Amino acid sequence: MPGDKANLLITGSNGLIGTTLSQALGSLFNVSGFDVTDPPAESTVPTTVADGSDLDAIMPAFKGIDAVVHLAANAPVETPWPDVLKNNIATTHNVYEAARQNGVKRLVFASSNHAVGLFENDEPYKSIVAGNYSGLEPGGFTRVDNAVPVRPDSDYGISKVFGEATGRYYSERFGLEVACLRIGTVNPINSPVQSVRHMATWLSHRDMVQLVEKCLTEPLKFEIFYGISNNTWRFWDIEHGAKVIGYAPEDDAENWRDQLES
Ligand SMILES: NC(=O)c1ccc[n+]([C@@H]2O[C@H](COP(=O)([O-])OP(=O)(O)OC[C@H]3O[C@@H](n4cnc5c(N)ncnc54)[C@H](O)[C@@H]3O)[C@@H](O)[C@H]2O)c1
């Protein structure tokens, strides 16, 4: 690849987050992608079309790669187990293994809030996601941080716990630098107006780009960060990301409350 910029591979590069990151990170990295689908005709990102569950098929995409952002997966929380197993679990293991075999230095894994989703059965999180703030002050309660036990809420959530555990293993055993992002809600409309839960869980596109960029450029070994904006009613911790990599989100879902649809 041209120039002296590092070579960044984005898996799932045709998806919502992959497309946004490919465009935003092009000035810092030589970006390439792989996805099981053909890239859109207008895409300028060199893309390997391969199924992540086939290790041999994805290996060429990792040649000469310095860093990986691993997004490829079925993203809906309701994804049935056979698809979770193939597209989330097997694909994620293959991506870590291809990274190891090709000497990749750093990998950013798109984990999810669903790795700890059952905290939303507990108060005050249960009330906050329902939009009931009575008797509560923003931040006047213990936020869910990177050190809590995992509490997946679905087979999808289990696959994200698997990806974090695999990242820990490849980091400690092989020296791969790994950042796992428990992403909240990133949506195409880039606003939290579709659900009151998003008042707590929203991650704006620009905050997402900043967070991933810092995960790629700041010193780290193995970390778990929450991927949310600086939402007034957030119940996940962003202080750890601020401390370790200087994450400084610019957006707050609260600024959209008067446009909330439900
Ligand atoms: N959008 C969110 O709010 C959110 C929240 C938490 C976590 N995440 C995670 O972030 C990642 C990206 O999410 P997104 O919203 O961009 O999803 P998306 O569905 O828009 O993109 C996922 C991409 O992965 C590709 N893919 C799926 N299976 C594949 C396979 N076997 N091999 C190769 N490519 C495959 C798809 O073709 C698609 O282009 C996912 O891992 C998702 O679980 C997203």
PDBQT file of the ligand as one rigid body, heavy atoms in Angstrom, charges set to zero:
ROOT
HETATM    1  N1  LIG A 301     -24.609  -0.495  15.511  1.00  0.00    +0.000 N 
HETATM    2  C1  LIG A 301     -24.633  -0.671  16.845  1.00  0.00    +0.000 C 
HETATM    3  O1  LIG A 301     -25.364   0.010  17.569  1.00  0.00    +0.000 OA
HETATM    4  C2  LIG A 301     -23.747  -1.701  17.507  1.00  0.00    +0.000 A 
HETATM    5  C3  LIG A 301     -23.813  -1.828  18.911  1.00  0.00    +0.000 A 
HETATM    6  C4  LIG A 301     -23.006  -2.748  19.542  1.00  0.00    +0.000 A 
HETATM    7  C5  LIG A 301     -22.124  -3.521  18.794  1.00  0.00    +0.000 A 
HETATM    8  N2  LIG A 301     -22.098  -3.385  17.436  1.00  0.00    +0.000 N 
HETATM    9  C6  LIG A 301     -21.186  -4.260  16.683  1.00  0.00    +0.000 C 
HETATM   10  O2  LIG A 301     -20.438  -3.488  15.772  1.00  0.00    +0.000 OA
HETATM   11  C7  LIG A 301     -20.194  -4.256  14.581  1.00  0.00    +0.000 C 
HETATM   12  C8  LIG A 301     -20.665  -3.473  13.357  1.00  0.00    +0.000 C 
HETATM   13  O3  LIG A 301     -22.033  -3.156  13.522  1.00  0.00    +0.000 OA
HETATM   14  P1  LIG A 301     -22.871  -2.450  12.365  1.00  0.00    +0.000 P 
HETATM   15  O4  LIG A 301     -23.996  -1.739  13.032  1.00  0.00    +0.000 OA
HETATM   16  O5  LIG A 301     -21.977  -1.722  11.439  1.00  0.00    +0.000 OA
HETATM   17  O6  LIG A 301     -23.493  -3.753  11.656  1.00  0.00    +0.000 OA
HETATM   18  P2  LIG A 301     -23.803  -4.010  10.090  1.00  0.00    +0.000 P 
HETATM   19  O7  LIG A 301     -24.769  -5.139  10.057  1.00  0.00    +0.000 OA
HETATM   20  O8  LIG A 301     -24.185  -2.743   9.417  1.00  0.00    +0.000 OA
HETATM   21  O9  LIG A 301     -22.400  -4.491   9.503  1.00  0.00    +0.000 OA
HETATM   22  C9  LIG A 301     -21.884  -5.769   9.733  1.00  0.00    +0.000 C 
HETATM   23  C10 LIG A 301     -21.099  -6.181   8.493  1.00  0.00    +0.000 C 
HETATM   24  O10 LIG A 301     -20.493  -7.467   8.747  1.00  0.00    +0.000 OA
HETATM   25  C11 LIG A 301     -20.609  -8.232   7.564  1.00  0.00    +0.000 C 
HETATM   26  N3  LIG A 301     -20.544  -9.661   7.901  1.00  0.00    +0.000 N 
HETATM   27  C12 LIG A 301     -21.451 -10.391   8.600  1.00  0.00    +0.000 A 
HETATM   28  N4  LIG A 301     -21.069 -11.676   8.658  1.00  0.00    +0.000 NA
HETATM   29  C13 LIG A 301     -19.885 -11.754   8.001  1.00  0.00    +0.000 A 
HETATM   30  C14 LIG A 301     -19.002 -12.819   7.722  1.00  0.00    +0.000 A 
HETATM   31  N5  LIG A 301     -19.246 -14.083   8.119  1.00  0.00    +0.000 N 
HETATM   32  N6  LIG A 301     -17.868 -12.554   7.027  1.00  0.00    +0.000 NA
HETATM   33  C15 LIG A 301     -17.599 -11.287   6.594  1.00  0.00    +0.000 A 
HETATM   34  N7  LIG A 301     -18.419 -10.234   6.816  1.00  0.00    +0.000 NA
HETATM   35  C16 LIG A 301     -19.543 -10.478   7.524  1.00  0.00    +0.000 A 
HETATM   36  C17 LIG A 301     -21.956  -7.838   6.963  1.00  0.00    +0.000 C 
HETATM   37  O11 LIG A 301     -22.024  -8.151   5.579  1.00  0.00    +0.000 OA
HETATM   38  C18 LIG A 301     -21.995  -6.344   7.252  1.00  0.00    +0.000 C 
HETATM   39  O12 LIG A 301     -21.475  -5.572   6.173  1.00  0.00    +0.000 OA
HETATM   40  C19 LIG A 301     -20.899  -5.596  14.789  1.00  0.00    +0.000 C 
HETATM   41  O13 LIG A 301     -19.954  -6.531  15.285  1.00  0.00    +0.000 OA
HETATM   42  C20 LIG A 301     -21.919  -5.295  15.854  1.00  0.00    +0.000 C 
HETATM   43  O14 LIG A 301     -22.259  -6.451  16.616  1.00  0.00    +0.000 OA
HETATM   44  C21 LIG A 301     -22.881  -2.504  16.774  1.00  0.00    +0.000 A 
ENDROOT
TORSDOF 0
